Amino acid sequence: MKKVSINAEQQRYVIECGEGYNCLGFANARDHANQIAHKLDRPDLAFTEGDYATIAGYEKYCNAVEAWSRSPLTRTTYFAPGTDAKAAKVLESCRTHERKVRLILGDTRTGEPWLEEHDVVGRISRSTGGLKVPLLIEAGECGGAAILCACLLAIIDWRSGDFLYRHAAYREADLSIQPSGNADRPWDVLRRSEVVASFGDIGQAGAYLAFIRGATIEPRLFQ
């Protein structure tokens, strides 16, 4: 096993990897191990009360991942704990049909979107390895970023603009456009009273606002 230390203040494992480090949150390790234990019907892989925030807990997480990679389920897409089953079904459909989508990510407790404009438009693929997680592949790219599936608020079909998935808590971002008084960037986009972006052209500001609220507008129009 790789050299692992515990950062109690930040609630994470710190894993030495060659010349650098990776981190894994205590809660993530527990939740992944418990999910795998449930899906494989292997209660021995699940966390016990004393495993949380311990090296033994990290070892149990690694054992769970290894068990998954040896099981027939390793050929399926692996969704992170907390992923809505409806969202997972839509992502799989989009992957198999190579459908271009727009993702909206945010806080699933409040329904508040994060206003992400990067790594949210593309087709769905998945990674290699034991845990084949969903990836978002942008046009012209052969690889992409892992999707934060447990933070999905909406999945929108790029061609039609229709919502394929909408979290029950999701609400469109409360955005407005106002003059900024800045000669270089005279237009501000605000979320309530907070400036979240500034533009030199009101058309760019409008395109950004529409995109953030779910419209299928090419980001190059405002980026």
Backbone torsions as a table, in degrees:
resi	resn	phi	psi	omega
1	MET	NA	144.3	177.9
2	LYS	-63.3	156.9	179.0
3	LYS	-68.9	125.1	-174.4
4	VAL	-127.7	136.8	173.8
5	SER	-125.6	167.7	-176.6
6	ILE	-112.3	128.5	173.1
7	ASN	-108.3	93.4	-174.8
8	ALA	-66.8	-34.5	-177.5
9	GLU	-64.1	-42.6	-179.6
10	GLN	-94.9	3.6	174.9
11	GLN	57.7	50.6	-178.4
12	ARG	-151.8	157.1	169.6
13	TYR	-87.0	142.5	176.0
14	VAL	-114.2	117.0	-172.8
15	ILE	-109.7	122.8	179.4
16	GLU	-74.1	127.7	-178.6
17	CYS	-134.0	91.9	-180.0
18	GLY	63.7	-117.6	-178.8
19	GLU	-92.6	1.6	-178.0
20	GLY	-133.9	-164.6	-177.9
21	TYR	-139.0	148.2	168.3
22	ASN	-114.6	158.0	179.1
23	CYS	-126.5	149.1	177.1
24	LEU	-141.9	122.4	-179.8
25	GLY	-65.9	146.2	178.7
26	PHE	-56.5	-44.6	-178.0
27	ALA	-65.7	-38.0	178.6
28	ASN	-63.4	-45.0	178.9
29	ALA	-58.4	-47.1	179.0
30	ARG	-61.3	-47.8	-174.7
31	ASP	-67.1	-38.9	177.3
32	HIS	-66.0	-45.7	-179.9
33	ALA	-60.7	-43.9	-178.9
34	ASN	-66.9	-37.6	178.7
35	GLN	-65.8	-44.9	179.8
36	ILE	-64.2	-41.8	178.3
37	ALA	-58.6	-41.1	-180.0
38	HIS	-67.9	-46.6	-175.8
39	LYS	-68.9	-30.5	179.4
40	LEU	-92.0	-3.1	-174.9
41	ASP	55.3	49.0	-179.9
42	ARG	-124.4	79.7	-178.0
43	PRO	-59.7	-21.4	179.2
44	ASP	-67.1	-18.8	179.9
45	LEU	-86.8	-12.5	-176.2
46	ALA	-77.5	152.2	177.5
47	PHE	-67.3	140.5	167.8
48	THR	-98.8	174.9	-176.4
49	GLU	-58.6	-33.4	-176.5
50	GLY	-88.2	-1.4	-175.9
51	ASP	-83.5	-26.0	-173.6
52	TYR	-61.9	132.4	176.1
53	ALA	64.7	29.0	177.9
54	THR	-126.1	160.9	175.0
55	ILE	-63.0	-35.0	176.7
56	ALA	-60.5	-36.2	177.3
57	GLY	-65.7	-41.2	177.6
58	TYR	-63.6	-41.5	178.3
59	GLU	-62.5	-38.1	178.8
60	LYS	-65.8	-39.8	175.4
61	TYR	-58.5	-47.4	-179.5
62	CYS	-62.3	-39.8	178.9
63	ASN	-64.5	-37.4	179.5
64	ALA	-66.4	-44.5	179.1
65	VAL	-62.2	-41.5	178.7
66	GLU	-63.9	-41.0	179.0
67	ALA	-63.8	-40.2	177.7
68	TRP	-62.7	-43.0	-176.5
69	SER	-66.8	-19.5	178.0
70	ARG	-95.3	-6.1	-176.7
71	SER	-95.3	161.8	176.4
72	PRO	-59.3	-24.0	-178.7
73	LEU	-68.0	-14.0	178.9
74	THR	-64.1	-16.9	178.4
75	ARG	-82.9	-7.3	-179.5
76	THR	-98.3	168.3	176.0
77	THR	-76.0	135.0	-179.3
78	TYR	-101.5	122.0	179.7
79	PHE	-105.9	138.3	-176.9
80	ALA	-62.4	151.3	174.5
81	PRO	-54.5	140.3	-179.5
82	GLY	92.5	-5.2	177.8
83	THR	-71.5	128.8	176.4
84	ASP	-62.4	131.7	-179.1
85	ALA	-58.3	-34.3	178.6
86	LYS	-67.7	-40.3	177.9
87	ALA	-64.2	-42.1	179.1
88	ALA	-61.1	-41.7	179.8
89	LYS	-63.7	-41.3	179.8
90	VAL	-67.3	-43.1	178.5
91	LEU	-60.0	-41.7	178.9
92	GLU	-64.7	-41.1	177.9
93	SER	-63.1	-43.2	179.1
94	CYS	-65.0	-35.8	178.9
95	ARG	-66.2	-48.5	-176.5
96	THR	-69.2	-28.4	179.8
97	HIS	-98.2	4.4	178.3
98	GLU	51.8	44.4	-177.7
99	ARG	-87.5	132.0	175.9
100	LYS	-76.6	134.1	-175.8
101	VAL	-135.5	165.6	171.4
102	ARG	-117.8	125.1	179.9
103	LEU	-101.3	141.8	171.3
104	ILE	-118.7	120.8	-178.0
105	LEU	-109.6	153.7	178.7
106	GLY	175.6	-161.7	-178.8
107	ASP	-87.5	111.5	-176.4
108	THR	-74.1	-11.7	176.0
109	ARG	-78.4	-40.7	-176.7
110	THR	-101.4	-19.3	-175.5
111	GLY	80.8	6.9	-177.4
112	GLU	-81.5	120.0	178.1
113	PRO	-71.8	156.2	-178.5
114	TRP	-87.1	-4.5	-178.8
115	LEU	65.6	34.5	178.1
116	GLU	-72.1	134.8	176.5
117	GLU	-118.6	-8.7	178.9
118	HIS	-112.1	148.7	178.9
119	ASP	57.4	38.8	178.5
120	VAL	-130.3	0.9	177.9
121	VAL	-127.4	126.8	178.1
122	GLY	161.6	-164.6	177.4
123	ARG	-104.6	160.4	-177.3
124	ILE	-94.9	130.2	173.1
125	SER	-131.2	-162.5	175.2
126	ARG	-151.2	159.5	-176.0
127	SER	-77.8	172.0	171.7
128	THR	-93.9	-173.4	177.6
129	GLY	93.1	-174.1	-176.8
130	GLY	-67.7	-42.8	176.4
131	LEU	-103.5	103.8	-176.4
132	LYS	-88.7	92.2	-174.0
133	VAL	-89.8	153.0	179.5
134	PRO	-65.9	139.9	177.0
135	LEU	-122.1	151.7	171.9
136	LEU	-105.7	120.6	-177.5
137	ILE	-107.8	116.9	178.3
138	GLU	-76.3	157.7	-178.9
139	ALA	-56.5	132.9	178.5
140	GLY	84.4	-3.6	-179.7
141	GLU	-105.0	153.2	177.6
142	CYS	-104.8	-7.7	177.1
143	GLY	-139.1	170.5	-178.4
144	GLY	-163.8	-175.5	-175.9
145	ALA	-87.2	147.8	174.1
146	ALA	-66.7	138.6	-179.2
147	ILE	-84.5	134.0	175.1
148	LEU	-80.0	78.6	-170.3
149	CYS	-61.2	-33.2	-178.9
150	ALA	-73.9	-6.9	-179.7
151	CYS	-111.8	16.8	-179.1
152	LEU	-76.9	125.8	173.9
153	LEU	-100.6	-30.7	-179.0
154	ALA	-159.4	150.4	171.7
155	ILE	-127.0	122.9	-173.5
156	ILE	-119.4	131.7	175.3
157	ASP	-68.4	124.6	-173.7
158	TRP	-67.7	-37.6	-175.6
159	ARG	-70.8	-45.8	-174.8
160	SER	-95.4	-22.5	-174.3
161	GLY	80.0	6.1	-179.1
162	ASP	-79.2	146.3	174.3
163	PHE	-76.9	119.2	174.5
164	LEU	-86.7	-28.5	177.4
165	TYR	-148.3	138.3	178.0
166	ARG	-142.3	117.0	178.9
167	HIS	-63.5	144.5	-176.4
168	ALA	-59.0	-29.9	-177.4
169	ALA	-89.3	-10.2	-172.2
170	TYR	-61.2	135.8	172.6
171	ARG	-138.5	140.4	-178.8
172	GLU	-60.5	146.7	179.2
173	ALA	-62.3	136.0	179.5
174	ASP	-84.1	90.2	-174.1
175	LEU	-117.3	152.7	175.8
176	SER	-147.2	162.4	178.8
177	ILE	-115.6	132.9	179.2
178	GLN	-141.0	151.5	173.2
179	PRO	-61.5	142.7	-175.8
180	SER	-98.5	-22.8	-173.5
181	GLY	81.8	2.6	178.3
182	ASN	-99.9	122.1	-175.7
183	ALA	-64.2	-33.5	-178.5
184	ASP	-76.6	-38.7	179.1
185	ARG	-132.4	83.0	-170.4
186	PRO	-77.1	-3.7	-177.0
187	TRP	-125.4	126.7	177.3
188	ASP	-107.6	143.0	167.8
189	VAL	-105.0	126.5	-177.4
190	LEU	-115.4	142.4	166.2
191	ARG	-102.5	108.4	-169.1
192	ARG	56.0	-111.0	-177.9
193	SER	-106.7	4.1	-176.4
194	GLU	-99.6	129.1	176.3
195	VAL	-73.7	124.7	-179.7
196	VAL	-112.0	-16.7	177.9
197	ALA	-163.4	152.6	178.7
198	SER	-132.9	145.5	-174.4
199	PHE	-139.2	154.6	177.7
200	GLY	-86.0	-10.0	-176.3
201	ASP	-138.1	136.4	-177.6
202	ILE	-67.7	-27.0	176.5
203	GLY	-64.5	-40.4	176.1
204	GLN	-64.0	-41.8	179.1
205	ALA	-61.0	-42.6	179.4
206	GLY	-66.3	-39.6	178.5
207	ALA	-65.0	-41.3	178.4
208	TYR	-62.3	-47.6	-179.5
209	LEU	-58.7	-45.7	-179.1
210	ALA	-64.5	-41.9	179.9
211	PHE	-62.5	-47.1	-178.6
212	ILE	-61.7	-30.9	-179.6
213	ARG	-87.8	5.2	170.9
214	GLY	114.4	-5.3	179.3
215	ALA	-69.2	143.4	-179.1
216	THR	-86.8	76.9	179.4
217	ILE	-112.9	133.1	-179.4
218	GLU	-59.6	125.8	179.9
219	PRO	-58.4	-25.1	-179.4
220	ARG	-62.0	-16.3	179.7
221	LEU	-71.8	-20.0	-179.6
222	PHE	-129.1	-13.3	-178.4
223	GLN	-79.8	NA	NA
